[in-house]
């Protein structure tokens, strides 16, 4: 295999020999494909079991705390990811990426399929907590490796494609989950076994971007000449927006089935189609982001567009009176969510140097998944106060529209300042 030195890393440029690693001269489609599909695995947490969640709720209707625990089996992995993603990122920076990724993907299959034979809700909940440990490694390390393997515009392209692949997977898995759910609420959990195939492909094709020994030499060089590029304040702001994005992004996967049930629709196949169409909206949003929004709009403008469309979708879900109107609103919401998520992901990745990339990605993922975990707690609480889950979703929509207005004002102010500076320089 041809060997080369990785160049262009601001933390290592000019330090002879510290960036050497045995890697292919150019990452190929197989490498990008494995990492993108790994990101898509995270959709199994919500997509494949979402359509059958009401049936699971009915099965455990008499279990203590089932009203909270059943939806939390869907989002408990998000809390673990929130707590451990930053840890996994730090471990990946220190000990390397590949071994963590392969191990986590193998274990993912074992704990993901556990609800097939577990009988108690508490045991299923525990298995979902363990799944979150694996998810923290999968999402953080795969995203970090995309940043390692690719640079510049190619990196941003694959960051957007990461959401596209995940959403496309969700579209297929929602349909699959709805169909499999007809055989019982346990059946969709069998799909988690596919990660064993992916683990084998990782072991064969992926390489370690840099060895731990290289890390030590680079750390010594950086200590002597800090690059000054890592800005904690920027990361903190991005993480705050990421937490909100996580909360918003998971509203449809967790609560759409309940909204349909409130309207009298109980067919898991029909609900699965609606979930799939929402995911198709997300896919469309990622394409719009990559081809239009990212090229023509500043970050505040990107957030304004995404928040407005997402909020309008939530408003439509609040006002929906039947299957068609609720499905249409879910599609609109998906379009906005598909723009929002790659906006914050690419914003975060843009300024992270190699030696802090795992930490920065992990910190962002922790906040993103903390928002996702908080989703049912907030929405169920609003449901209890407002009297319906649809009204709770509507309140979140109003908040997103307010956020869009604030981001739009910031984008306009930034545009005006840039115009004044340009005129002054002439």
WOURHU-V307707 format. One record per residue. N is the residue number from 1. RES is the residue in one small letter. NEAR is the number of other C-alpha atoms within 12 Angstrom. D_FIRST is the distance of its C-alpha to the first C-alpha in Angstrom with 2 decimals. Layout:
<<N | RES | NEAR | D_FIRST> <N | RES | NEAR | D_FIRST>>
This chain:
<<1 | x | 10 | 0.00> <2 | x | 11 | 3.77> <3 | x | 14 | 6.35> <4 | x | 18 | 9.84> <5 | x | 24 | 13.23> <6 | x | 32 | 14.96> <7 | x | 27 | 18.14> <8 | x | 18 | 21.40> <9 | x | 32 | 22.35> <10 | x | 26 | 26.02> <11 | x | 34 | 26.18> <12 | x | 33 | 23.60> <13 | x | 23 | 23.98> <14 | x | 17 | 25.44> <15 | x | 24 | 24.48> <16 | x | 16 | 22.33> <17 | x | 20 | 19.37> <18 | x | 27 | 20.29> <19 | x | 34 | 17.78> <20 | x | 28 | 14.61> <21 | x | 24 | 12.04> <22 | x | 20 | 8.41> <23 | x | 26 | 7.89> <24 | x | 21 | 6.61> <25 | x | 19 | 8.80> <26 | x | 22 | 11.11> <27 | x | 29 | 12.12> <28 | x | 18 | 12.91> <29 | x | 17 | 16.18> <30 | x | 18 | 15.23> <31 | x | 30 | 14.63> <32 | x | 34 | 17.84> <33 | x | 25 | 19.62> <34 | x | 36 | 19.14> <35 | x | 47 | 20.40> <36 | x | 38 | 23.20> <37 | x | 39 | 24.34> <38 | x | 45 | 24.40> <39 | x | 42 | 26.77> <40 | x | 37 | 28.72> <41 | x | 45 | 29.31> <42 | x | 44 | 31.72> <43 | x | 41 | 34.05> <44 | x | 44 | 34.79> <45 | x | 51 | 36.85> <46 | x | 48 | 39.41> <47 | x | 50 | 38.88> <48 | x | 45 | 39.06> <49 | x | 49 | 42.10> <50 | x | 52 | 43.95> <51 | x | 52 | 46.01> <52 | x | 47 | 47.25> <53 | x | 48 | 48.12> <54 | x | 35 | 51.83> <55 | x | 28 | 52.02> <56 | x | 36 | 50.52> <57 | x | 31 | 53.10> <58 | x | 18 | 55.86> <59 | x | 20 | 54.66> <60 | x | 24 | 54.84> <61 | x | 18 | 57.89> <62 | x | 15 | 59.89> <63 | x | 18 | 57.22> <64 | x | 14 | 58.07> <65 | x | 17 | 56.38> <66 | x | 23 | 54.73> <67 | x | 26 | 55.32> <68 | x | 29 | 52.85> <69 | x | 30 | 50.66> <70 | x | 38 | 49.65> <71 | x | 46 | 48.21> <72 | x | 40 | 46.76> <73 | x | 39 | 44.74> <74 | x | 48 | 42.91> <75 | x | 45 | 42.53> <76 | x | 40 | 42.55> <77 | x | 44 | 38.73> <78 | x | 44 | 39.04> <79 | x | 37 | 41.12> <80 | x | 39 | 38.65> <81 | x | 42 | 35.83> <82 | x | 40 | 38.16> <83 | x | 30 | 38.71> <84 | x | 38 | 35.22> <85 | x | 41 | 32.75> <86 | x | 36 | 33.30> <87 | x | 30 | 32.87> <88 | x | 44 | 29.56> <89 | x | 41 | 28.36> <90 | x | 29 | 29.45> <91 | x | 31 | 27.76> <92 | x | 42 | 24.45> <93 | x | 39 | 24.88> <94 | x | 27 | 25.71> <95 | x | 26 | 23.66> <96 | x | 34 | 20.59> <97 | x | 42 | 20.14> <98 | x | 36 | 18.15> <99 | x | 29 | 20.44> <100 | x | 35 | 23.49> <101 | x | 44 | 22.36> <102 | x | 36 | 21.55> <103 | x | 26 | 24.77> <104 | x | 38 | 26.91> <105 | x | 44 | 25.84> <106 | x | 32 | 26.77> <107 | x | 30 | 30.08> <108 | x | 43 | 30.74> <109 | x | 34 | 31.32> <110 | x | 27 | 33.74> <111 | x | 36 | 35.95> <112 | x | 47 | 35.75> <113 | x | 31 | 37.37> <114 | x | 31 | 39.97> <115 | x | 34 | 42.80> <116 | x | 25 | 42.89> <117 | x | 19 | 44.92> <118 | x | 19 | 46.24> <119 | x | 18 | 49.94> <120 | x | 22 | 50.91> <121 | x | 32 | 50.12> <122 | x | 23 | 49.57> <123 | x | 20 | 46.92> <124 | x | 32 | 45.13> <125 | x | 31 | 45.30> <126 | x | 26 | 43.75> <127 | x | 35 | 40.84> <128 | x | 41 | 40.25> <129 | x | 33 | 40.24> <130 | x | 33 | 37.46> <131 | x | 42 | 35.59> <132 | x | 43 | 35.85> <133 | x | 38 | 34.05> <134 | x | 40 | 31.03> <135 | x | 53 | 31.41> <136 | x | 52 | 31.48> <137 | x | 51 | 28.02> <138 | x | 49 | 26.63> <139 | x | 52 | 27.95> <140 | x | 51 | 27.54> <141 | x | 48 | 23.98> <142 | x | 52 | 22.68> <143 | x | 50 | 24.56> <144 | x | 55 | 23.30> <145 | x | 45 | 19.63> <146 | x | 46 | 20.43> <147 | x | 42 | 21.85> <148 | x | 46 | 18.80> <149 | x | 37 | 16.26> <150 | x | 32 | 18.69> <151 | x | 29 | 21.29> <152 | x | 20 | 24.63> <153 | x | 17 | 25.87> <154 | x | 21 | 22.73> <155 | x | 29 | 23.28> <156 | x | 33 | 26.96> <157 | x | 31 | 26.24> <158 | x | 39 | 24.18> <159 | x | 44 | 26.84> <160 | x | 42 | 29.40> <161 | x | 41 | 27.35> <162 | x | 44 | 27.19> <163 | x | 49 | 30.98> <164 | x | 38 | 30.98> <165 | x | 37 | 28.82> <166 | x | 39 | 30.88> <167 | x | 46 | 34.08> <168 | x | 37 | 33.10> <169 | x | 37 | 32.33> <170 | x | 44 | 35.71> <171 | x | 38 | 37.40> <172 | x | 31 | 36.17> <173 | x | 44 | 36.74> <174 | x | 46 | 40.21> <175 | x | 34 | 41.21> <176 | x | 34 | 39.68> <177 | x | 43 | 41.31> <178 | x | 40 | 44.63> <179 | x | 29 | 44.52> <180 | x | 27 | 43.43> <181 | x | 35 | 45.99> <182 | x | 26 | 48.73> <183 | x | 18 | 48.02> <184 | x | 25 | 48.67> <185 | x | 31 | 47.37> <186 | x | 34 | 45.10> <187 | x | 30 | 43.18> <188 | x | 37 | 40.76> <189 | x | 42 | 39.26> <190 | x | 30 | 37.57> <191 | x | 34 | 35.03> <192 | x | 39 | 33.36> <193 | x | 25 | 31.88> <194 | x | 25 | 29.19> <195 | x | 36 | 27.17> <196 | x | 26 | 26.18> <197 | x | 22 | 23.99> <198 | x | 35 | 22.37> <199 | x | 31 | 21.77> <200 | x | 21 | 19.83> <201 | x | 26 | 17.58> <202 | x | 35 | 17.05> <203 | x | 24 | 16.16> <204 | x | 17 | 13.47> <205 | x | 24 | 11.89> <206 | x | 33 | 12.88> <207 | x | 34 | 11.62> <208 | x | 37 | 14.15> <209 | x | 40 | 14.75> <210 | x | 36 | 16.14> <211 | x | 26 | 17.24> <212 | x | 25 | 21.00> <213 | x | 21 | 21.19> <214 | x | 30 | 19.93> <215 | x | 31 | 22.57> <216 | x | 21 | 25.25> <217 | x | 24 | 24.59> <218 | x | 35 | 24.53> <219 | x | 25 | 27.72> <220 | x | 18 | 29.41> <221 | x | 24 | 28.64> <222 | x | 27 | 29.85> <223 | x | 15 | 32.98> <224 | x | 14 | 33.82> <225 | x | 17 | 33.27> <226 | x | 18 | 33.49> <227 | x | 24 | 32.19> <228 | x | 16 | 35.18> <229 | x | 22 | 33.32> <230 | x | 25 | 33.71> <231 | x | 18 | 37.13> <232 | x | 19 | 38.57> <233 | x | 13 | 41.43> <234 | x | 22 | 39.22> <235 | x | 31 | 37.27> <236 | x | 20 | 40.64> <237 | x | 19 | 41.91> <238 | x | 35 | 38.82> <239 | x | 33 | 39.03> <240 | x | 25 | 42.72> <241 | x | 37 | 42.04> <242 | x | 37 | 39.21> <243 | x | 34 | 41.75> <244 | x | 37 | 44.10> <245 | x | 42 | 41.40> <246 | x | 39 | 40.55> <247 | x | 38 | 44.23> <248 | x | 46 | 44.74> <249 | x | 51 | 41.60> <250 | x | 47 | 42.59> <251 | x | 49 | 46.23> <252 | x | 53 | 45.76> <253 | x | 48 | 43.45> <254 | x | 43 | 45.92> <255 | x | 47 | 49.28> <256 | x | 51 | 49.25> <257 | x | 45 | 50.23> <258 | x | 37 | 53.19> <259 | x | 42 | 54.26> <260 | x | 37 | 54.32> <261 | x | 28 | 56.27> <262 | x | 24 | 58.82> <263 | x | 26 | 59.32> <264 | x | 15 | 59.89> <265 | x | 25 | 56.53> <266 | x | 26 | 55.26> <267 | x | 25 | 53.09> <268 | x | 38 | 49.54> <269 | x | 26 | 48.29> <270 | x | 30 | 50.06> <271 | x | 45 | 48.92> <272 | x | 40 | 45.33> <273 | x | 36 | 45.59> <274 | x | 43 | 46.81> <275 | x | 53 | 43.97> <276 | x | 40 | 41.53> <277 | x | 38 | 43.25> <278 | x | 46 | 43.05> <279 | x | 46 | 39.29> <280 | x | 38 | 39.21> <281 | x | 37 | 41.11> <282 | x | 47 | 38.48> <283 | x | 39 | 35.74> <284 | x | 32 | 37.92> <285 | x | 41 | 38.40> <286 | x | 42 | 34.69> <287 | x | 35 | 34.40> <288 | x | 31 | 37.51> <289 | x | 41 | 36.05> <290 | x | 34 | 32.77> <291 | x | 18 | 34.51> <292 | x | 18 | 37.89> <293 | x | 28 | 38.72> <294 | x | 33 | 35.70> <295 | x | 18 | 36.03> <296 | x | 15 | 39.80> <297 | x | 25 | 40.99> <298 | x | 26 | 40.93> <299 | x | 33 | 40.07> <300 | x | 32 | 43.82> <301 | x | 32 | 44.33> <302 | x | 41 | 41.40> <303 | x | 45 | 42.97> <304 | x | 33 | 46.40> <305 | x | 41 | 45.33> <306 | x | 46 | 43.46> <307 | x | 44 | 46.32> <308 | x | 35 | 48.98> <309 | x | 37 | 47.47> <310 | x | 48 | 46.69> <311 | x | 41 | 50.25> <312 | x | 35 | 51.84> <313 | x | 43 | 50.02> <314 | x | 47 | 51.39> <315 | x | 31 | 54.83> <316 | x | 32 | 54.67> <317 | x | 44 | 53.79> <318 | x | 36 | 56.83> <319 | x | 29 | 59.12> <320 | x | 26 | 57.77> <321 | x | 21 | 60.44> <322 | x | 20 | 58.57> <323 | x | 28 | 55.31> <324 | x | 22 | 54.63> <325 | x | 23 | 55.35> <326 | x | 37 | 53.37> <327 | x | 39 | 50.34> <328 | x | 32 | 50.62> <329 | x | 39 | 50.82> <330 | x | 48 | 47.74> <331 | x | 37 | 45.81> <332 | x | 37 | 47.01> <333 | x | 50 | 46.06> <334 | x | 50 | 42.55> <335 | x | 40 | 42.17> <336 | x | 47 | 43.09> <337 | x | 53 | 40.91> <338 | x | 49 | 37.92> <339 | x | 47 | 38.51> <340 | x | 50 | 39.35> <341 | x | 48 | 36.34> <342 | x | 46 | 33.57> <343 | x | 45 | 35.99> <344 | x | 43 | 36.01> <345 | x | 49 | 32.33> <346 | x | 40 | 31.18> <347 | x | 32 | 34.02> <348 | x | 42 | 32.75> <349 | x | 44 | 29.04> <350 | x | 34 | 29.81> <351 | x | 31 | 30.79> <352 | x | 35 | 28.87> <353 | x | 32 | 26.79> <354 | x | 45 | 23.64> <355 | x | 44 | 25.51> <356 | x | 38 | 28.31> <357 | x | 41 | 26.49> <358 | x | 41 | 26.62> <359 | x | 34 | 30.27> <360 | x | 43 | 31.22> <361 | x | 54 | 29.70> <362 | x | 44 | 31.28> <363 | x | 42 | 34.63> <364 | x | 50 | 34.65> <365 | x | 53 | 33.74> <366 | x | 44 | 36.47> <367 | x | 40 | 39.05> <368 | x | 43 | 37.95> <369 | x | 44 | 38.32> <370 | x | 41 | 41.49> <371 | x | 37 | 42.92> <372 | x | 40 | 41.85> <373 | x | 42 | 43.42> <374 | x | 35 | 46.60> <375 | x | 39 | 46.99> <376 | x | 41 | 49.21> <377 | x | 29 | 51.21> <378 | x | 28 | 52.16> <379 | x | 38 | 52.75> <380 | x | 28 | 54.77> <381 | x | 20 | 56.82> <382 | x | 21 | 57.53> <383 | x | 24 | 58.36> <384 | x | 17 | 60.97> <385 | x | 15 | 62.47> <386 | x | 17 | 62.48> <387 | x | 15 | 63.27> <388 | x | 24 | 60.34> <389 | x | 36 | 56.57> <390 | x | 39 | 56.75> <391 | x | 29 | 58.75> <392 | x | 32 | 56.21> <393 | x | 47 | 53.43> <394 | x | 33 | 55.75> <395 | x | 30 | 56.23> <396 | x | 39 | 52.48> <397 | x | 37 | 52.44> <398 | x | 26 | 55.19> <399 | x | 23 | 53.21> <400 | x | 37 | 50.18> <401 | x | 28 | 52.46> <402 | x | 23 | 53.88> <403 | x | 29 | 50.38> <404 | x | 29 | 49.64> <405 | x | 25 | 52.82> <406 | x | 21 | 51.94> <407 | x | 26 | 48.40> <408 | x | 26 | 49.92> <409 | x | 19 | 52.40> <410 | x | 21 | 49.69> <411 | x | 23 | 47.65> <412 | x | 21 | 50.82> <413 | x | 17 | 51.69> <414 | x | 19 | 48.27> <415 | x | 19 | 48.57> <416 | x | 14 | 52.06> <417 | x | 14 | 51.04> <418 | x | 15 | 48.23> <419 | x | 14 | 50.77> <420 | x | 13 | 53.30> <421 | x | 12 | 50.79> <422 | x | 11 | 49.83> <423 | x | 10 | 53.51> <424 | x | 9 | 54.28> <425 | x | 8 | 51.64> <426 | x | 7 | 53.11>>
